[in-house]
Amino acid sequence: MLSVKKLLSKNGQISLEFSILMMTVVLAAVIVGYYMVETSLSIRDTSIDIINNTSNTILQVLSTV
């Protein structure tokens, strides 16, 4: 486990390693979030197409009754 002495210098500044680690974590979260939003938009479009096709099929069946 990292000690507080290693993370903080005598001036109270955060060490370079810790700041790079935090930057990497934030960057990974941004990338994952982007792909989650992109996937959800794709699923939404597919769902809308399925609903439209189902609705058109039902209207065709009901029009012949």
HELIX and SHEET records of a PDB file:
HELIX    1   1 VAL A    4  LEU A    7  1                                   4    
HELIX    2   2 LEU A   16  THR A   64  1                                  49    
END                                                                             
